[in-house]
Amino acid sequence: MLKEFREFAVKGNALDLAVAVIMGGAFGRIVASLVADVLMPPIGLLLGRVDFAGLFLDLSGKSYATLAEARAAGAPTVNYGLFVNAVIDFLIVALVMFLVIRTMNRLRKPAPAPAATKECPYCLSQIPAKAVRCAHCTSELKA
């Protein structure tokens, strides 16, 4: 069983998956920082100095100036501003993954075209791939 596990663990697929998970986690933190620290402040400024991370709906009926105050008081809140940030994170990750996959597909070699001819097993001449009889020796060919 240990031998089987070792073979599984060192297979290319398992190692590729491990690297992808680690890189994905690091990439996720970079995108979260990009959204929270670079993109959202100018968008909030354009929309009238709104900080999306601080937008919330208080369900307790009391009034709190900030999300931090509401959390400190233990008030139930709907944090729709954090949700907006998460949606923007997702859209950026999806866009980047689309661009990476599209680029990789363009770099990948196209599949070779199926052969247009085949060799007659009797006379060794080249004949069309769909031929059922050789044009040179008239031998009947197997499909």
KEKE-3310 file (N, C-alpha, C; in steps of 0.2 Angstrom, whole numbers, plus 5000, padded with zeros to 4 digits):
npx = (5004:5010:5019:5011:5005:5016:5019:5007:5008:5020:5017:5014:5002:4997:5007:5006:4994:4996:5005:4997:4987:4994:4999:4987:4982:4991:4989:4976:4977:4984:4976:4965:4971:4974:4961:4955:4965:4969:4960:4947:4947:4949:4937:4927:4930:4926:4912:4908:4915:4914:4917:4917:4920:4915:4901:4886:4871:4862:4854:4849:4841:4847:4858:4873:4889:4900:4905:4914:4911:4898:4900:4908:4899:4891:4881:4869:4873:4871:4883:4885:4894:4906:4903:4902:4915:4920:4914:4919:4933:4931:4927:4939:4948:4942:4943:4957:4961:4954:4961:4974:4972:4967:4978:4987:4981:4983:4996:4999:5002:4993:4982:4988:4983:4972:4978:4979:4981:4985:4995:4995:4994:4998:5004:5012:5010:5004:4988:4971:4965:4952:4949:4943:4948:4963:4970:4981:4985:4973:4969:4958:4954:4955:4944)
npy = (4994:5006:5008:5009:5021:5030:5029:5035:5048:5054:5054:5064:5071:5072:5080:5091:5096:5099:5109:5118:5121:5128:5139:5144:5148:5158:5167:5171:5178:5189:5194:5198:5208:5217:5220:5226:5235:5243:5244:5246:5258:5269:5267:5269:5282:5288:5286:5294:5294:5281:5267:5252:5240:5244:5244:5240:5232:5234:5223:5223:5234:5244:5259:5259:5267:5261:5246:5239:5244:5238:5225:5224:5226:5215:5214:5208:5208:5212:5210:5218:5225:5219:5208:5213:5216:5203:5198:5206:5201:5188:5190:5196:5185:5176:5182:5183:5169:5165:5172:5167:5153:5154:5159:5149:5139:5144:5143:5130:5116:5113:5099:5085:5084:5072:5058:5059:5050:5032:5017:5004:4987:4977:4981:4992:5005:5022:5027:5034:5038:5034:5024:5008:4998:4995:5006:5003:4989:4983:4976:4971:4980:4980:4987)
npz = (5000:5004:4994:4982:4986:4986:4972:4967:4973:4967:4954:4939:4938:4952:4957:4949:4952:4966:4965:4958:4967:4977:4970:4966:4979:4983:4972:4974:4985:4980:4971:4979:4986:4976:4972:4984:4988:4977:4966:4972:4980:4970:4963:4973:4976:4964:4965:4975:4987:4993:5003:4999:5007:5019:5019:5025:5031:5045:5055:5068:5072:5078:5077:5069:5066:5059:5052:5060:5072:5073:5073:5085:5094:5092:5084:5072:5055:5037:5026:5013:5006:5007:5000:4987:4985:4985:4973:4963:4965:4961:4947:4942:4944:4936:4923:4922:4922:4910:4901:4902:4899:4886:4880:4882:4874:4862:4860:4861:4850:4835:4832:4823:4805:4799:4790:4772:4763:4762:4763:4752:4757:4748:4736:4740:4736:4736:4741:4741:4757:4760:4751:4745:4737:4729:4717:4709:4710:4711:4722:4735:4749:4767:4778)
capx = (5000:5014:5022:5005:5004:5021:5018:5002:5011:5025:5014:5014:4995:4997:5012:5004:4988:4998:5008:4991:4983:4998:4999:4981:4981:4995:4986:4970:4979:4987:4970:4961:4974:4973:4954:4954:4970:4971:4954:4941:4948:4947:4930:4924:4931:4922:4905:4906:4919:4911:4921:4913:4921:4912:4894:4882:4864:4861:4848:4847:4837:4851:4862:4881:4892:4904:4904:4918:4906:4892:4903:4910:4893:4888:4874:4868:4873:4872:4889:4884:4900:4911:4901:4903:4922:4921:4912:4925:4938:4930:4928:4946:4951:4940:4946:4964:4961:4952:4967:4979:4970:4967:4985:4990:4978:4986:5003:4998:5002:4987:4982:4989:4977:4972:4982:4974:4983:4987:4999:4992:4998:5000:5009:5015:5009:5000:4981:4967:4963:4945:4949:4942:4952:4969:4970:4987:4985:4966:4968:4953:4957:4951:4942)
capy = (5000:5012:5008:5012:5028:5033:5030:5040:5055:5056:5055:5071:5074:5074:5085:5097:5098:5102:5116:5123:5123:5132:5145:5147:5152:5164:5171:5173:5184:5195:5197:5201:5214:5221:5223:5230:5241:5246:5245:5249:5265:5274:5266:5272:5289:5290:5285:5298:5292:5276:5262:5246:5235:5246:5245:5234:5233:5232:5219:5223:5240:5250:5262:5259:5271:5257:5239:5237:5245:5234:5218:5224:5226:5208:5215:5204:5212:5209:5214:5218:5228:5214:5203:5216:5215:5196:5197:5209:5197:5182:5192:5197:5179:5172:5185:5181:5162:5165:5175:5162:5147:5156:5160:5142:5135:5147:5141:5123:5114:5110:5092:5084:5082:5064:5057:5059:5044:5026:5013:4997:4982:4972:4984:4997:5011:5027:5027:5038:5035:5031:5018:5001:4994:4998:5008:5001:4982:4981:4972:4973:4982:4979:4994)
capz = (5000:5004:4987:4978:4988:4983:4965:4966:4975:4963:4947:4937:4940:4959:4958:4946:4956:4972:4963:4956:4973:4981:4966:4967:4985:4982:4967:4977:4990:4976:4968:4984:4988:4970:4973:4990:4989:4971:4962:4975:4982:4965:4961:4979:4976:4959:4967:4981:4993:4996:5005:4999:5013:5025:5018:5028:5033:5052:5056:5075:5073:5081:5072:5070:5061:5055:5052:5065:5078:5074:5075:5092:5098:5091:5080:5066:5049:5031:5024:5006:5003:5007:4995:4981:4984:4983:4967:4959:4965:4957:4940:4940:4943:4930:4917:4921:4920:4903:4897:4903:4896:4879:4878:4882:4869:4856:4860:4859:4843:4833:4831:4816:4801:4797:4783:4766:4759:4765:4759:4750:4760:4743:4731:4744:4733:4740:4738:4745:4764:4760:4746:4748:4732:4727:4710:4706:4709:4711:4728:4739:4755:4773:4781)
cpx = (5004:5017:5017:5004:5010:5021:5013:5005:5016:5023:5014:5007:4995:5001:5009:4998:4991:5001:5002:4988:4987:4998:4993:4979:4985:4992:4980:4972:4981:4980:4966:4964:4973:4966:4953:4959:4971:4964:4948:4942:4946:4940:4926:4924:4926:4914:4904:4909:4916:4916:4917:4914:4917:4904:4891:4875:4863:4854:4845:4842:4841:4855:4869:4884:4897:4903:4908:4914:4901:4895:4905:4904:4889:4882:4875:4868:4873:4877:4889:4890:4905:4909:4902:4911:4924:4919:4917:4931:4937:4930:4935:4949:4949:4942:4953:4965:4959:4958:4972:4978:4970:4974:4989:4987:4981:4993:5004:4998:4996:4988:4984:4983:4977:4975:4977:4975:4985:4991:4995:4997:5001:5005:5013:5015:5004:4993:4977:4965:4957:4944:4948:4945:4958:4969:4976:4987:4978:4964:4962:4956:4952:4950:4947)
cpy = (5006:5013:5011:5020:5033:5034:5035:5047:5058:5056:5062:5074:5076:5080:5092:5100:5102:5109:5121:5125:5129:5139:5148:5151:5158:5169:5174:5179:5190:5198:5201:5208:5219:5224:5228:5236:5245:5248:5249:5256:5270:5273:5270:5279:5292:5290:5289:5296:5287:5270:5256:5241:5237:5246:5239:5237:5230:5229:5220:5229:5245:5253:5262:5263:5267:5250:5236:5238:5240:5227:5218:5223:5219:5209:5211:5209:5209:5213:5214:5221:5223:5209:5206:5215:5208:5195:5200:5204:5191:5184:5193:5190:5175:5175:5183:5174:5161:5167:5170:5156:5148:5156:5153:5138:5138:5144:5133:5121:5111:5103:5090:5082:5075:5064:5056:5053:5038:5022:5006:4992:4977:4975:4990:5004:5016:5027:5031:5034:5031:5025:5012:4996:4998:5000:5005:4993:4979:4977:4975:4974:4981:4986:4995)
cpz = (5000:4997:4982:4980:4985:4976:4963:4967:4970:4955:4945:4939:4947:4960:4955:4950:4963:4970:4961:4962:4977:4977:4966:4973:4985:4977:4970:4981:4986:4973:4973:4986:4982:4971:4978:4991:4983:4967:4966:4978:4976:4963:4967:4978:4970:4961:4973:4987:4997:4997:5005:5004:5019:5024:5021:5030:5040:5053:5064:5076:5076:5075:5074:5065:5056:5056:5058:5072:5079:5076:5082:5096:5097:5088:5074:5060:5043:5027:5016:5002:5002:5001:4988:4980:4982:4976:4962:4959:4961:4949:4938:4939:4937:4924:4916:4919:4913:4899:4897:4899:4888:4876:4877:4876:4862:4855:4859:4852:4841:4832:4824:4812:4800:4790:4778:4762:4764:4760:4758:4753:4755:4739:4734:4740:4737:4737:4743:4752:4764:4755:4749:4743:4730:4719:4706:4705:4710:4717:4732:4746:4761:4776:4787)
residu = (MET:LEU:LYS:GLU:PHE:ARG:GLU:PHE:ALA:VAL:LYS:GLY:ASN:ALA:LEU:ASP:LEU:ALA:VAL:ALA:VAL:ILE:MET:GLY:GLY:ALA:PHE:GLY:ARG:ILE:VAL:ALA:SER:LEU:VAL:ALA:ASP:VAL:LEU:MET:PRO:PRO:ILE:GLY:LEU:LEU:LEU:GLY:ARG:VAL:ASP:PHE:ALA:GLY:LEU:PHE:LEU:ASP:LEU:SER:GLY:LYS:SER:TYR:ALA:THR:LEU:ALA:GLU:ALA:ARG:ALA:ALA:GLY:ALA:PRO:THR:VAL:ASN:TYR:GLY:LEU:PHE:VAL:ASN:ALA:VAL:ILE:ASP:PHE:LEU:ILE:VAL:ALA:LEU:VAL:MET:PHE:LEU:VAL:ILE:ARG:THR:MET:ASN:ARG:LEU:ARG:LYS:PRO:ALA:PRO:ALA:PRO:ALA:ALA:THR:LYS:GLU:CYS:PRO:TYR:CYS:LEU:SER:GLN:ILE:PRO:ALA:LYS:ALA:VAL:ARG:CYS:ALA:HIS:CYS:THR:SER:GLU:LEU:LYS:ALA)
# end
